[in-house]
């Protein structure tokens, strides 16, 4: 093909193409944004357009309020609203682009803000430091923030996070500490510390409006009126120690992972109780993994913890003398101690959902709290002690579901025995002790209690009988001031039993069931002419050193005893008709003792001690003249008889002389003082 033909064909093709393009009509279907840009103060910010999203990326310190928009859209299309009419670019904006033939496409504009991070500590100790920091435009501090003598902290309004500590020094003279209004997260915040109080030149209000998460908050000062963290949800620990704070704002607080304490503990700057604060409302708080303390807040009338479900440590309320309402509607578990003390105005304490606690201690202190109602209907387990004491108005203790505890101690106020009832129908086990004192009830019963090693009942002035026979592991029992107690039923074996009449008892209880006292039986302070001890067959030691007007002591069933110690100056008769064996007899001051009835006793394996008086000048008070009561005894380990000025006849020991030796024979300061050889020779009676 020659060149002329090729040129002709090419020209024809161009002509045909040109004619075809001119014939296609305009369809008007395009509805797109091809370009978008914002400009403020001479700086231009290009947008990224992706599908239906328009985004502009800026740093957090940049403000695009009143920025001007520039844009490009498809030919003959329209956009609504017109970007040139928008002034607030901080919130997302929705645009509709409509094509020439009315097809629409939606675009959403939004800002992407990047943090401006200051790496390292920031010390704003002077206003010059503040001005220098302002030039950095930081929105986050990755380090500590230390604030000192400054006049204005507005630059901190752009800070959203401080990774470590915020420390406010005494030199900070601001009356309102609220510049960190946009701070959402911080490591720890300190206005003083546990070792040093915060002491600025003037009073200050503390407000962290937006803070949501924080490690520790510590406010230790007498110069702060308001402590406000209204949006705080989570904290590791919070301590506010102040006698000046009158307002707490923690309305959003949900979780505390360590300790929570609102108190007024005296130090170099905080002097005495807080007399300003009226209420503490923590209505969103659900759990505290550590301990919670309210202490020395004398004017607080209300504590609202109505959503609190659990406390991992201690729950302490101390010296809140005006408290009349504490809301614990759903508190179910306190791992450590619950302690209430020094609450003069609280009439009712309700913990309707509490089922488990480490310990429960409620004490009225010396004043005797006027608590009338204590409601813990779901409490089943207390690992350590339950202690209710000095509650001068409480009439009944009802623990209907309690099954086990470490100890149970219930005591009325000293001299004000008003408690009329203790209801623990399901209690089966106490690991350590049951202690009841100064109560006005006539019946004292724990029907299902089968395990309790130690019991002490004091001031049970109206109780006439006690049945403790079902307790299988009872080791020690002490009864004091059971003035009208007539019957006492015990398990067969017990280690130690103490019966103290309180100097007023005119009835000695008849013992039932107990046969062995493995350690000691002590009787003291009974105002009775005769004490009769029944049931006991074997005991290691009996001790009685007081008994006003007591002239007779009788052991009805005793067969074996380790040591018998008696010091009763008015005792005239001692009877133990079934006694067969004794290790030691120790008679002290037996001034009036005339008759000792021990007809079956054959052996005193250790010592026979008779001390007629404490010194020679009082020896004549002892009227004992012979030892005929021991005539049937054939074995004695040793004899020690002194200060018996009227004792002249030792013939009652003649049958035991073969078991003795000169080394274990001692008689001094008696009317007759026979030597061992005298006894061997038959010289039993003095001239």
C-alpha positions, 0 to 999 in steps of 0.5 A: 500500500502506497503512502497516499492511500495510508494518509487518506485512510487515517484522515477518514478515521479522524473525521469519523471519530470527530463526528461521533463525539459531537453526537453523544448527549450530556447525561448529568449523572455524576455526583462526586466531590473531587477536592476539599480543603479547609483554611484557617489563619493562613494554614491549609488542611487538605482532606482525604476523600475515600468513598463517602468519607471526607477526613482532615487530620490535625493535631489536638491543639489545632482549633478549626472553628470558623475555618473556611472551606474550598472544594470541587464537585462534579459538573452541573452538580449541587452540594448541600449544605454549602461547605462555605457556610459551615463554621463549626468543623469540630463535629461531623458534618453530612453533605449531599451532592446531587447530580444534574439528573437528581442522583444523590450521594452522601459524604460525611466530613470528620476530623481526625485529631492526633495527640501532640505528646510531650515526652518527659516531665513537665515542671511548671514552677513559674509563669515563665515555665507555663508560657514556654510550655504553651509553645509546644502545643502538647496535648499529652504529657508522657511523664510527670506534671509538677505545678508550682507558683503560677498565676494562670494554667489555661494552657493545660486545658488542652491536656487530655492525659498525663501518664505519670504523676500530677504533683501540686506544690504548696507554692501554687496560689490558685484559688480554683484548680480547674485548668485540667478541664479536659484531662481524661486519664492520669497516673496519680494526682497529689495534693500533698502525700501520706508523709506531707500535707499540702499547705498553700497560701490560700484555700483552694477548690479542686476540680477535674471535670473530665477525668475518667481514669486515674491511679491514686488520688491523694489530698492531704490538706486543711486548705481545700473546700471542694474535691470534685471528680464528677466523671471519674469512673475508675481509680486505683486508690483515693485518700482525702484527709482534711478537716476543711472539705465540705463538698465531695463530688464522685457521682460517677465513681464505679470501681476502686482497685485499692483503698478508699478513705475519706477522713480527718486524721490529725497531722502537722496541718490537719488538726482535729475532726472535720466539722464541715462535711455533711454527706458523702454520696457515692451512688455509682460505686459498685466495688472496692478491691481494697479497704474503705474508711470513713473516719473523724467526720463529725458532721456527716449525716449521710453515707450513700453506698446504695450500689456497693456490692463488695469490699475486698479489704476492711470497711471502717466507720469511726467517729461519725457522731452525727451519722444517722443514715448509711445506705448499704442496700446491696452490699453482699461481701466484705472479705476483711473486717466491717467495723463501726465505732463512735456513731452516736446518732445512728439508730438503725443499721441495715445490711440486707444482702450481706452474706459473708464477712471477714469479721463484724465489729460494731461498738458504741465506745464509751458513750454507748451508741443508741443503735436500736436496730441491726439487720443482717438477715442473710449473713451466713459466714464470718471468718473471724469474730462478730463483736457487738459491744456498748450498744446501750439501746439495742434490744435484740440481736438477730442473726437468723442464717448465721451458721459459722464464725470465728468468734461471737462476742456480744456485750451490752453497755457497762452498767446498762444491761438492756439486751433482751434476746440473742437469736442464732438458731442456725449457728453450728460452729464457732472456731474460737470463742463465744462471749456474752456479757452484761445482758438482760435476757432470761434465756440464753440458748444456741440450740445447734451449736456443736463446736466451740472451744471457749465460752465466757458468759459474764453478767447474765444476771437473769438466766436460770439455766444453761444447756451446753451439753451438745458442744463436743469440743468445749475446752474452757467455760467461764461464768461470771455473775450468773446470780440466779443460775441454778442448772448448768449442763455440760459435755462429759469432758471439759478442760477448764471451768471457772465459776465466779459468783460476782460477789452477789450470787446466792445460788450455785449451779447444779452441774449436769453431765460433766465427769472430767475437768482435764485442767482446772475447776475454779470457784470464787466470789459466791456469797453462800454458806455451802457450795456443792459440786456435783457430777465431776468425777475427775479433775486435775486441779480445784482452786477456791480462794474466796467465798464470803460466809462459806462454811461448807464445801462438798464434792458429791461425785469426785473420785480423783483429783490432781491438786486441791487448793483451798484458801477459805478462812471461814470454811468449817467442813470439807467433804469428798466422800468418794475421793480415792486419789489425790496428787496434792492437797494445798490448804491455805489459811484453814482457820475455821476448818474442823471437819475433813471428810475423805473416808476413801482417800488412800494416797496423796502422791505428791504434797500435803501442804497445810499453811495455817497462816501467812506468817507466825503472828497470825498462826493462832487464827488457825484452830486446827488441832489434829490431822485425824482426817488423814488416818486412812492415807497410807502414801504421801509424797511430802509433808509441809505444815507451818503456822498452825499454832493449835496443831498438836496431834499428828497421829492421823499421819502415822499410816503414811510415815513408811512412805516418807523420808526425813528429806520430805518432812517439814513441820514448823511453827505449830504447837507441836513440831515433831521431827521425822524421827519423832514420827518414826518413834511414835511420838505423834502427839505433843505434851 
